[in-house]
Amino acid sequence: MDWNAEWYENKHGFVAEYGREMLSCVPENPEQSILDLGCGTGTLTHALLEKSASVTGLDSSPEMIATARRLYPGMDFRVLDARLMPWR
C-alpha cells in the first residue's frame, strides 16, 4: 500500500493521539530497546525516547519513513516489512 505522508500528518494526527495513552504502559528503562512497528511519520516513536535512548521506528512505507527522518533527524528509522525484520 502506498501512503501519502503529508496527508497522513494533516488528516490522521488522531492516530498518534490515540496511541499516546499506551505510552504510560511502557516502563522507563534506559537499558531497554524499543521497536515501534508501523511507526508512520514517527510521532510516537519520538515520544518513546522518554522511555529509552534506544528506539527504532520501522515502517514499510518509504514516504512515511522519509517524513519521520525529516521531522526527527538523528533517530533510527528504517524502511522494512515487519515480516522481514532481522531481530528475534
C-alpha positions in Angstrom: 0.0 0.0 0.0 1.3 3.5 -0.9 1.0 6.1 1.8 0.8 9.9 1.4 2.8 11.1 4.4 1.7 14.7 4.1 -1.9 13.7 4.0 -1.4 11.4 6.9 0.2 14.1 9.0 -2.5 16.6 8.2 -5.6 14.4 8.4 -4.7 11.5 10.7 -3.0 13.1 13.7 -5.6 11.5 15.8 -3.8 8.1 15.3 -0.8 9.3 17.4 -3.1 10.9 19.9 -4.9 7.5 20.5 -1.5 5.9 20.9 -0.2 8.4 23.5 -2.3 6.7 26.2 -0.3 3.5 25.6 3.0 5.2 26.4 2.1 5.0 30.1 2.3 1.2 29.8 5.9 1.4 28.6 8.4 1.3 31.6 11.2 3.9 31.7 14.4 1.9 31.4 17.5 3.3 29.6 18.7 -0.3 29.1 15.8 -1.4 27.1 15.5 -1.3 23.3 12.1 -0.3 21.8 10.9 -1.2 18.4 8.0 0.8 17.0 6.4 -1.3 14.3 4.3 0.7 11.8 5.8 3.9 13.1 4.4 6.0 10.3 5.8 9.5 10.5 7.4 8.9 13.8 5.4 10.9 16.3 5.0 8.2 18.9 8.5 6.8 18.1 9.9 10.2 19.1 7.8 10.2 22.3 9.3 6.8 23.2 12.7 8.5 23.7 11.4 9.5 27.1 11.3 5.8 28.0 14.6 4.6 26.5 17.6 6.0 24.5 17.4 3.0 22.1 14.3 3.5 19.9 13.9 2.2 16.4 11.0 3.1 14.1 10.0 0.6 11.4 7.6 1.1 8.6 7.1 -0.5 5.1 6.4 2.9 3.5 9.4 4.8 2.2 7.4 8.0 2.1 6.4 7.7 5.8 10.0 7.0 6.8 11.3 9.9 4.8 8.9 12.2 6.6 9.9 10.7 10.0 13.6 11.2 9.2 12.9 14.8 8.2 10.8 15.5 11.4 13.1 13.7 13.8 16.6 13.8 12.4 19.2 11.5 14.0 16.6 8.9 15.1 16.8 5.4 13.8 14.0 5.0 11.2 14.1 2.1 8.8 12.0 1.1 5.7 11.3 -2.6 6.2 8.4 -5.0 6.1 7.9 -6.3 9.6 7.8 -9.9 8.3 11.4 -9.5 7.2 12.9 -7.8 10.2 16.3 -9.2 11.3 15.5 -9.3 15.0 14.0 -12.1 17.0 
